[in-house]
Amino acid sequence: MSDDRSGAHRAQAVRAVEVNRVAAVQRLFGLEARGELTSSHVQLVAQALGRSERTVWRWLAAARAEGRLDRMPAGRFTVTAEVRQLLALWGGNASRVHAELVERARKDPGRPKVPSLATLHRAIRRDLTAGERAGLRQGEKARRAHDVFAKRPPTHRNAVWEGDHKRVPVQVDVEGELVCPWVTWFIDCATKVIVGVAVTPHAPSRDAVLAALRSAIDRRAPYGPAGGLPAAIRVDRGKEFLCRTVTGAMGAFAVAVIDLPAYTPHLKGTIEALNDSVEEMHFVLLPRYTHRPKLTGGRPADPDAPALTYASFVSGLLEWVQWWNSEHRPDALGGRTPLQAWAADPTPMADVPAEQLAGFALEDDGRERTITTHGVRWHRRDYIADWMVGRTGTRVVVRHLPHHDDLIEARTPHP
């Protein structure tokens, strides 16, 4: 690290001298034009820039004779537009580019002389950034790995949440079929608390988003204590239905939804870091993890490992979320857990009253059901409530929160 940092300082120093030379020569040239130039002026410039007086006088002579204020560019080979195109064509392979240039020169003797392969390598290292070279070899994602991004300033709890989906690289058993589930979740950027989560055995849709949002907003048991209403939520336009669903659900609560450009993970770094962490800390330990190194021929190292049931997988993931919130201590929180950071934040919270949240994100399948002596039958379970006493035979419509079957809403259909 120290070498890279020193190199950056040296580059800045060289550039500063070049800029100061231009400013100094312009000033001396102006003094000379007015007949005010003296050797004292030249001496001051030489001392300030760490050059000899003779060198400064030579700069001034070049300005008079050639109109040139800075140094003469070195006569060396540089990466041209043609070379850049060939590098893109050959995936950054300088040897293939050199061979192509030699072949073109052979067919057209009027072309410029082709440099040696070593010269071409030096020019590529000098004229192309590390990000450009990586991008030519491995694509845009590799190029972006060399970009520099500023950090957002620290905020308070519920200032901003970030939401995303992640395809789980683990095969689980869903009714005899091996599938890779998906997790949809929201995280508070200031305290790193995972406020809401939903797991689906299939690619997530609107119901998963609404279920995760509902569990994030509701701070009553079995959710909370973190949650409430955020001031804003950042989502990725690359997941368009996620953005539309969040916008529609949160608009009634006057919560701003920030629609980020697609393929810009650095703009929602908190949730992206969570996606990486859950894989490195939890998924990698599970049987049938699909990113595990392969044997020769691409065969998995343990092809017969028994898969977790879907219920076991969900239970384990929710336990990991609980560990993350209450035991994990991210570096950014100064030794505190996310829940400790949340509890220590004095920022007031905005909660949604139970009666207003009751209908949030609830869905129904369009069917009417009948109250029997066992209550209402839904998804092979019976649900009862005190108000059902004496109402057997009454037709009701059932609404439920997707992926949460502990409670349902049963009401008489509208006339």
Secondary structure, 3 states (H helix, E strand, C coil): CHHHHHHHHHHHHHHHHHHHHHHHHHHHHHHHHCCCCCHHHHHHHHHHHCCCHHHHHHHHHHHHHHCCCCCCCCCCCCCCHHHHHHHHHCCCCHHHHHHHHHHHHHHCCCCCCCCCHHHHHHHHHHHCCHHHHHHHHHCHHHHHCCCCCCCCCCCCCCCCEEEEEEECCECEEECCEEECCEEEEEEECCCCCEEEEEEECCCCCHHHHHHHHHHHHCCCCCCCCCCCCCCEEEEECCCHHHHHHHHHHHHCCCCEEEEECCCCHHHHHHHHHHHHHHHHHCHHHCCCECCCCECHHHCECCCCCCCEEHHHHHHHHHHHHHHHHHCCCCHHHCCCCHHHHHHHCCCCCCCCCHHHHCCCCCECCCCEEECECCEEEECCEEECCHHHCCCCCCEEEEEEECCEEEEEEEECCCC
